[in-house]
Amino acid sequence: MTGPAVRVRTRTDLRAARRTRPQRCLGHLCVAPLWPMHGLNLGTLLRTCDAVGACMAVPRLPWVPEALRRGNTLRKPACVHWVREPLSWLAERRTAGDLVLGVELAEEAVRLADLPMARRPTVAVLGHERDGIPPEALDLLDAAVEIPMIGTGASLNVAVAGSLVLYKLAGFT
């Protein structure tokens, strides 16, 4: 009799393969939910950032620090950049040479499946779950990526959309 075809890695195996310390800011990949609606999505997205080596940029809203603490199950601190003025911050990132990529349904948007791995510092901008990226921020984008959907929903929640795009930008899919 043979063993199972799939060998599940143990917690010891996983601990040995992962970092022992939190990552420092690599400045390469950042997800920016700058107009958040639901706090739990931020903690979920922060776990994805840790998984792919990305940072998160969030607005300085009174409820955001608590939302990050509540939704975050990481044992070590994650890389979070606090943004006072989202539009100014996006303009600064563009001026610094970052690719500013909006996750939005837009004409000439790149399909998620065709999105290449990030080859330069990249900011993935996520809009409000109901209204998307505000019109005044659209001119600050270099490009847009869209996540195709065949169901009846209008969009995915911010944590799911951001996670899909981060994994693609990090080159894991």
ChimeraX attribute file (.defattr): number of C-alpha atoms within 10 A of each C-alpha:
attribute: neighborCount
match mode: 1-to-1
recipient: residues
	/A:1	3
	/A:2	4
	/A:3	6
	/A:4	7
	/A:5	6
	/A:6	6
	/A:7	7
	/A:8	8
	/A:9	8
	/A:10	9
	/A:11	9
	/A:12	8
	/A:13	10
	/A:14	10
	/A:15	10
	/A:16	10
	/A:17	9
	/A:18	9
	/A:19	9
	/A:20	9
	/A:21	9
	/A:22	14
	/A:23	15
	/A:24	12
	/A:25	15
	/A:26	12
	/A:27	15
	/A:28	17
	/A:29	25
	/A:30	26
	/A:31	28
	/A:32	26
	/A:33	25
	/A:34	26
	/A:35	20
	/A:36	19
	/A:37	16
	/A:38	16
	/A:39	17
	/A:40	18
	/A:41	20
	/A:42	26
	/A:43	23
	/A:44	21
	/A:45	24
	/A:46	27
	/A:47	19
	/A:48	22
	/A:49	23
	/A:50	18
	/A:51	14
	/A:52	17
	/A:53	22
	/A:54	28
	/A:55	25
	/A:56	23
	/A:57	21
	/A:58	22
	/A:59	19
	/A:60	15
	/A:61	13
	/A:62	8
	/A:63	11
	/A:64	20
	/A:65	16
	/A:66	13
	/A:67	16
	/A:68	20
	/A:69	14
	/A:70	14
	/A:71	17
	/A:72	20
	/A:73	12
	/A:74	14
	/A:75	8
	/A:76	12
	/A:77	13
	/A:78	20
	/A:79	21
	/A:80	18
	/A:81	16
	/A:82	17
	/A:83	17
	/A:84	13
	/A:85	11
	/A:86	19
	/A:87	16
	/A:88	13
	/A:89	16
	/A:90	21
	/A:91	16
	/A:92	13
	/A:93	16
	/A:94	18
	/A:95	10
	/A:96	10
	/A:97	11
	/A:98	20
	/A:99	21
	/A:100	23
	/A:101	22
	/A:102	26
	/A:103	25
	/A:104	21
	/A:105	17
	/A:106	13
	/A:107	9
	/A:108	10
	/A:109	17
	/A:110	18
	/A:111	13
	/A:112	17
	/A:113	13
	/A:114	10
	/A:115	16
	/A:116	13
	/A:117	16
	/A:118	16
	/A:119	12
	/A:120	12
	/A:121	17
	/A:122	22
	/A:123	28
	/A:124	25
	/A:125	26
	/A:126	23
	/A:127	21
	/A:128	16
	/A:129	19
	/A:130	13
	/A:131	9
	/A:132	17
	/A:133	20
	/A:134	13
	/A:135	9
	/A:136	8
	/A:137	16
	/A:138	17
	/A:139	11
	/A:140	19
	/A:141	18
	/A:142	12
	/A:143	18
	/A:144	22
	/A:145	23
	/A:146	21
	/A:147	17
	/A:148	11
	/A:149	10
	/A:150	6
	/A:151	7
	/A:152	6
	/A:153	7
	/A:154	10
	/A:155	17
	/A:156	13
	/A:157	15
	/A:158	26
	/A:159	21
	/A:160	15
	/A:161	18
	/A:162	26
	/A:163	20
	/A:164	15
	/A:165	23
	/A:166	27
	/A:167	18
	/A:168	19
	/A:169	23
	/A:170	18
	/A:171	14
	/A:172	9
	/A:173	12
